[in-house]
Amino acid sequence: MAHETELPPSITPVKERDESLDLQAFLDEIGNSREVSVNKVDARDAAHAVLCTLARRLSDGEDVKLMRALGPDIGDIVGECTILRGPSHARRMHRDEFISDVADHLKIPVDQADRVMKVVFTAVRDRIPEDEVSAVASQLPADLADSFRRPV
């Protein structure tokens, strides 16, 4: 079970941004980031690499909830990953392995994959309700969950 970092009661996360669930707006946000463009990575490839790695880390029910929360267009990226994943269940994976998998998928250095992961996490997080952010983060190791949660 992932260990969750507890926040002091006086600290509240940054308010939800409630970004559009439109696929093109999602891909534009990712593609226009310096972290993705400097690596000459296609926005959809970046989203696919991070979301597929995330889907492998989530339980079968949680990946479906995330897919639905992202809406039909963006959620299809997660759906593609779930289909490829087959009947397996959540796979334990620490931050270093997660980032290494993203780096391998995108054929970029690990330090750059970490930056790309954060861009995609932000784009996803800004489009889903806070309860879904918490549900996803609760299934991640503490250091990875901290990257997924909204900043405080």
Contacts in CASP RR format, 6 or more apart in sequence:
PFRMAT RR
TARGET T0000
AUTHOR 0000-0000-0000
METHOD contacts of the structure
MODEL  1
MAHETELPPSITPVKERDESLDLQAFLDEIGNSREVSVNKVDARDAAHAV
LCTLARRLSDGEDVKLMRALGPDIGDIVGECTILRGPSHARRMHRDEFIS
DVADHLKIPVDQADRVMKVVFTAVRDRIPEDEVSAVASQLPADLADSFRR
PV
2 138 0 8 1.000
2 139 0 8 1.000
2 140 0 8 1.000
2 141 0 8 1.000
2 142 0 8 1.000
2 145 0 8 1.000
3 141 0 8 1.000
3 142 0 8 1.000
4 137 0 8 1.000
4 138 0 8 1.000
4 142 0 8 1.000
4 145 0 8 1.000
5 142 0 8 1.000
5 145 0 8 1.000
5 146 0 8 1.000
7 13 0 8 1.000
7 152 0 8 1.000
11 152 0 8 1.000
12 152 0 8 1.000
13 130 0 8 1.000
13 149 0 8 1.000
13 150 0 8 1.000
13 151 0 8 1.000
13 152 0 8 1.000
14 150 0 8 1.000
14 151 0 8 1.000
14 152 0 8 1.000
16 126 0 8 1.000
16 129 0 8 1.000
16 130 0 8 1.000
16 150 0 8 1.000
17 126 0 8 1.000
18 126 0 8 1.000
18 127 0 8 1.000
19 25 0 8 1.000
19 26 0 8 1.000
19 29 0 8 1.000
19 123 0 8 1.000
19 126 0 8 1.000
19 127 0 8 1.000
20 26 0 8 1.000
20 127 0 8 1.000
21 70 0 8 1.000
21 71 0 8 1.000
21 73 0 8 1.000
21 74 0 8 1.000
21 127 0 8 1.000
22 73 0 8 1.000
23 73 0 8 1.000
23 74 0 8 1.000
26 47 0 8 1.000
26 73 0 8 1.000
26 74 0 8 1.000
26 123 0 8 1.000
26 127 0 8 1.000
27 43 0 8 1.000
27 44 0 8 1.000
27 47 0 8 1.000
28 43 0 8 1.000
29 123 0 8 1.000
30 36 0 8 1.000
30 43 0 8 1.000
30 46 0 8 1.000
30 47 0 8 1.000
30 119 0 8 1.000
30 120 0 8 1.000
30 123 0 8 1.000
31 37 0 8 1.000
31 43 0 8 1.000
31 46 0 8 1.000
33 119 0 8 1.000
35 112 0 8 1.000
35 115 0 8 1.000
35 116 0 8 1.000
35 118 0 8 1.000
35 119 0 8 1.000
36 43 0 8 1.000
36 46 0 8 1.000
36 116 0 8 1.000
36 119 0 8 1.000
38 112 0 8 1.000
39 106 0 8 1.000
39 108 0 8 1.000
39 112 0 8 1.000
39 116 0 8 1.000
41 106 0 8 1.000
41 108 0 8 1.000
41 116 0 8 1.000
44 77 0 8 1.000
45 105 0 8 1.000
45 106 0 8 1.000
46 106 0 8 1.000
46 116 0 8 1.000
46 119 0 8 1.000
46 120 0 8 1.000
47 74 0 8 1.000
47 77 0 8 1.000
47 120 0 8 1.000
47 123 0 8 1.000
48 77 0 8 1.000
48 80 0 8 1.000
48 81 0 8 1.000
48 105 0 8 1.000
49 101 0 8 1.000
49 102 0 8 1.000
49 105 0 8 1.000
49 106 0 8 1.000
49 116 0 8 1.000
50 102 0 8 1.000
50 116 0 8 1.000
50 117 0 8 1.000
50 120 0 8 1.000
50 121 0 8 1.000
51 77 0 8 1.000
51 78 0 8 1.000
51 81 0 8 1.000
51 120 0 8 1.000
51 124 0 8 1.000
52 77 0 8 1.000
52 78 0 8 1.000
52 80 0 8 1.000
52 81 0 8 1.000
52 84 0 8 1.000
52 85 0 8 1.000
52 105 0 8 1.000
53 93 0 8 1.000
53 98 0 8 1.000
53 101 0 8 1.000
53 102 0 8 1.000
53 105 0 8 1.000
54 66 0 8 1.000
54 78 0 8 1.000
54 98 0 8 1.000
54 136 0 8 1.000
55 63 0 8 1.000
55 66 0 8 1.000
55 78 0 8 1.000
55 79 0 8 1.000
55 81 0 8 1.000
55 82 0 8 1.000
55 85 0 8 1.000
56 81 0 8 1.000
56 85 0 8 1.000
56 88 0 8 1.000
56 90 0 8 1.000
56 91 0 8 1.000
56 93 0 8 1.000
57 90 0 8 1.000
57 91 0 8 1.000
57 92 0 8 1.000
57 93 0 8 1.000
57 98 0 8 1.000
57 139 0 8 1.000
57 140 0 8 1.000
57 144 0 8 1.000
58 66 0 8 1.000
58 90 0 8 1.000
58 136 0 8 1.000
58 139 0 8 1.000
59 89 0 8 1.000
59 90 0 8 1.000
59 139 0 8 1.000
60 82 0 8 1.000
60 89 0 8 1.000
60 90 0 8 1.000
62 90 0 8 1.000
62 135 0 8 1.000
62 136 0 8 1.000
62 139 0 8 1.000
63 78 0 8 1.000
63 79 0 8 1.000
63 81 0 8 1.000
63 82 0 8 1.000
64 82 0 8 1.000
65 132 0 8 1.000
65 135 0 8 1.000
66 75 0 8 1.000
66 78 0 8 1.000
66 124 0 8 1.000
66 128 0 8 1.000
66 132 0 8 1.000
66 136 0 8 1.000
67 75 0 8 1.000
67 76 0 8 1.000
67 78 0 8 1.000
67 79 0 8 1.000
67 82 0 8 1.000
68 75 0 8 1.000
69 127 0 8 1.000
69 128 0 8 1.000
69 129 0 8 1.000
69 132 0 8 1.000
70 77 0 8 1.000
70 78 0 8 1.000
70 124 0 8 1.000
70 127 0 8 1.000
70 128 0 8 1.000
74 124 0 8 1.000
74 127 0 8 1.000
90 139 0 8 1.000
93 101 0 8 1.000
93 141 0 8 1.000
94 141 0 8 1.000
94 143 0 8 1.000
94 144 0 8 1.000
95 141 0 8 1.000
95 143 0 8 1.000
95 144 0 8 1.000
95 147 0 8 1.000
98 117 0 8 1.000
98 144 0 8 1.000
99 110 0 8 1.000
99 113 0 8 1.000
99 114 0 8 1.000
99 117 0 8 1.000
100 110 0 8 1.000
100 113 0 8 1.000
102 113 0 8 1.000
102 116 0 8 1.000
102 117 0 8 1.000
103 109 0 8 1.000
103 110 0 8 1.000
103 112 0 8 1.000
103 113 0 8 1.000
106 113 0 8 1.000
106 116 0 8 1.000
108 116 0 8 1.000
117 147 0 8 1.000
118 147 0 8 1.000
121 147 0 8 1.000
121 148 0 8 1.000
125 133 0 8 1.000
125 148 0 8 1.000
125 149 0 8 1.000
125 150 0 8 1.000
128 136 0 8 1.000
130 150 0 8 1.000
133 148 0 8 1.000
133 149 0 8 1.000
133 150 0 8 1.000
134 149 0 8 1.000
136 148 0 8 1.000
137 145 0 8 1.000
137 148 0 8 1.000
137 149 0 8 1.000
138 145 0 8 1.000
140 148 0 8 1.000
END
